[in-house]
Amino acid sequence: MRRGVWAIPVVGFAGGLFSGMLGVGGGIIMVPGLLLFTGLARRRAHATSLAAIVPVSAVGALVYAVTEGSVDVAIAAVLAAGAVVGAPLGVRALGRIPEPALRLIFVAVSLALGVRMLVT
């Protein structure tokens, strides 16, 4: 049995909670959680998080659309088009970036976004 299998649904719950509440959850919660509790390699944790965030995002968007009417469908479609183009490029880049550099990039982006959110 994989190490930390007990923690996987907890990591998923936390990722879903923060995804629905703050729009973050896949990378910020799930990737570190998978790394910490399961022993997955960094690239596998990123890929697994991406696979898990698809249904999480769909459910969150549906709830927002139905309960609050908060989804701007036109903007979401254009945003998704850009993301669909960017995602394969990111996956290719992930395969070429050494793990220590990937770790630093992840931390730098997380910190930069956190600081940005504090000041705006």
N, C-alpha and C positions, 0 to 999 in steps of 0.2 A: 504494500500500500504506500502511496506517495506521502512523503513527509508533510505534515500540516493539513491533511485533507479535511480535518474538522474546521479549519479556518476559512476554507474557500467560500462557503456560503456567507460567512460573516464579511469577508472582503467584498463579495458581490453585493450584499445588502448595503454596506457602506458606500460602495461605488454608485449604486442606484440612488441612494438617498442624496448624496452630494451632487449627482448628475441632475436629478430632478429639482433640487433646491438651488444649486449654484451654476449648473451648466458644466461642471467638471466632475469627473468620476473615473473615467477610463484611465487616463494617464496619471493623474494626480493621486488617486486612491488605489485603483486596482493594480497598477504596475508595481508600486512599492510593496503593496500587500502580498502580491504573488511572489515577489523576490524574497520578502521576509519569511513567509510561512511555508512556501512550497519547495524552495530550492530550484525553481525553474531558472534557466539561463535568461539573461536580460532580453535577448532577442525573442525568445519564446514567450516571455512574460508580456512584452509589447504586443506581439501577434495575438496572444490569447486574449488580452484586454480588448483589442480591436474587434475580435470576433464576438466577445461578450457584450460590447457596448452597442452593437447594432440593435438587438431587441430592447435593450434598456432605453436607447434614444427613441425608438419607435413608440414604446409605451409612454414615455415621458411627454413626447410631442403630442400624442393622441389625447392624453389627459389634459394638457394645457389647452389644446384646441377645443375639446368638448366642454370642459368645466369653466374656462375663462375666455375662450375665443381669442387667445393671446398669440396665436401663430400667424405670422405674416407669410402666407403661402408663396407669394411671388419672390420675396427676399429669400425664403428658405430654399426655393428651387434654384435660384442663381448661386446661393451659397453652396448648395449641394453639388452643383455643376463644377464649381471651382475645386471643391474638396475631392470630387471623383478624379479630377485630373491630377491634383496634388498628391493623393494617397499613394499611387503606384511609384511616384518619384521618391516619396519618403521611404517607402519599403526598400527600394533599390539603394538609397543612401544608407539606410540602416545596415544593410549587408556589407557595406564598404567601410563603415566607421568602426574603428577599434573600440572595444568595450569601455576602456577608461575614458576615452573621449566622449562616448555616448553618455556615460554617467555625468560627466561635466556639463555637457550640453543640456541634459535633462534638468540638472540642478540650476544652471544659469537661466534657462527659460522659465522654470518655476519661480525662481527668485525675482526675475524681471517682471513677470506677470503679477506677482504678489505686491511688489513695490508700486507698480502702475495702478493696481486696484486701491492701494492705500492713499495715493495722492490724487485720485480722480473721484 
